[in-house]
Each structure stands twice: as C-alpha cells, then as structure tokens.
Amino acid sequence: MAQATQPSGKTQRSLVKGARATRTTITLKIAMALSGLLFIAFVLGHMYGNLKAFSGQESFNAYAEHLRELGEPLLPYSGLLWIIRVGLIAALVVHVACAVALWRRAGSARSVQYASRKYRNSSVSSRTMRWGGLTLLLFIAWHLLNFTIGKI
C-alpha cells in the first residue's frame, strides 16, 4: 500500500502508487470531456436510429432488430445493447462525479467572495453549463422512464 503526503502534513494511504494524479483538476476535466464525447457519439447514433422512423415502420423495426442481433453469436441476443447501457451508465456516473468535484473545488478555491461579479471573460453558456447538465439529466430520466419502463 502506497502512502501519499498531503500539503497539511498528513499521510494518506492509497491503494495505487501515484494515485494523486487521478484527483487532479486536469484529470477530472479530461474524464468529463471523454465521457461527454461518449455521450455525443451515443446521441448521434440514437438520432440516426430514430431517423429510420421516417423510412417506414418496416425499416425502423428492421433496424431495431439489427441492434438486438448485433454481436451474435459472440454475444447473446441483445448483449451488445446491455454492454452499451452499462457503459453509458458508467460514463454518466463519471461525468456527474467529476462535475460535482470540480464544482466543489471551484467554490472552495476562494475563501473570500468577490464584492461584485464581473463576467468579462466568460460566456452565458459557460456560466449556465451546470444548469444545462441538470436539465439534460432530468430529460434523460424522463426519456428512459417514458420509453423503457412505461408511459408517464
């Protein structure tokens, strides 16, 4: 078991030597970016599949059946879909955990608040990104409940 010394002088035990690198701000941002790219790839694939609805019911059903059979005989029926689902859930957990950690760090980085907020070098989208993420999270929860579990 490796030991890491913190700035406060305390020694913290770590299972992995050099584990401090996994907690840096840059590492958290890279993890968020990679999980975000995974989400973008999924949304583009999901959009492609949903566009099949405009080709007719038969085309859409053939595409849906193809997704379930993808990977056979190496994987069981619908096996790849479950791997994708688990991967997306893992990416969601990583993305949210990194976002919360970065948000907490940003809040504790300055012990005294500014007298007035001046947003000279930031855009509206960068200032409201966490609210957009929360909105997306709520939409995804509704979307999954509505289309996989049952009608809401």
N, C-alpha and C positions, 0 to 999 in steps of 0.2 A: 504494500500500500504506500503510495507516494504522499509526501507532505508538502503543502504549499504555505508560504508565509504571506500573510496579508499585510497591508500598509499599517494596520493598527498594532502589528507585532504578534498577533495571534497566529498559531499554526493550525491550519485546517487540513484534515485528512482527505485525500482524494483517491478514488479507485484507479484513475488513469494518470500516468505521469504527464505533466503539461496540460492538464485539464483546464487550466485557467484560460487557455486560448478559446475554449468553447463558450466562454462567458463574455467575451469582448463585444463591444458595441458593433464593430465591423462584422464579426461573425454572426451576430443576431440579424444585422441588416442583410447579409448575404443569404441567410436562411429564409428570411422573409421574401427576398427577391426570387429565390429559386422556387419556393412554394407558390409565389404569385405567378411565375412563368408556367408552372404546372396547371394552375387554375385557368390561365389564359388558353393553354393548349386544350384543356378539357372543354371550355366554353366554345371554342371554335369547332371541335369535333361534335359537341352536342348540337350546335347550330346547324352543322352540315346534316346531321341525322334528322333534325326537325324540319329542315327544308325538303326532305323526302315526302313530307305530307302533301306538298303541292304537286307531286308526281302521281298521286292517287293512293288509295288505300292499299292496293296490292303491292306497290313499290315500297311503301312505308313498312308494311308487315314483313316483306322480304328482308329489308334492312334490319329490322328488329330481330328477326330470326337469325340472320347472319351474325349479329352481335353475340347472341347466345351460343352459337356454334363455333365462334372464333377460338382457336387453340385446340380444338378436338383433333385427334384423340389424346394428345399430350395432357390436356386439361379436361376435367369433367364438364358436362353441359352447364353453361353459364359460369364456368370457373374464372374466365378472364374478367368478366363483369364484376365478380366479387373481389378479385385482386385490385381492379381499378377503384372500386368503392373503398376498400380498406386503405389504399394508397391516398385517395382524396381525403379521407378522414384523418389520416396521419399528417398530411400536409396542412389540413385545417388546424389541427392541434398545434403544430409547429408554428404556423403563421400567427395564430392568436396569442400563443405563449410569448413569442418574440415581440409582438406588438405591445403586450402588457408590460413586459420587462423594459422595453425601450421607453414607453410612456412614463413608467415609474422613475427611470433614470433621468429622463428629461425634467421631471418635476422636482427631483431631489438634487439636481445639479447646481441649482442656485438657491441658497438658503434664504436670501432676502429678495422679495419680489420687486420687479421694476415699478417705479412710480406711475408710469403710463406705458401702454403698449403701443409701439410703433412698428407696423409691418412694412418695412421698406423693402426687404429682400425676400419676401415670401408671397406666394400666390394664394388666392382664395381656396383653390383645390388642395394645396399643401396644408393649409390651416384647418380644413374640414375633412381631411382624409379619414380620421378615425371614426367620424360620424357616418361617412360613406361606407366604411367597412362594417360598422354595426348595422346599417340599413341593409347591406348585402347579406349579412349573416341572418337577419330576420327573414329576408326574402327567401333565402335558401332553405331555412327551416320550414317556412310555409309551403314552398315548392315541393319539398320532399314529403311533407305530411299530406299535401293535396294529391300528388300523383303516385305515390308509392304505398302509403298506408290507407288512405281513403279520402273521400271528399270532405272538405272543411266548409 
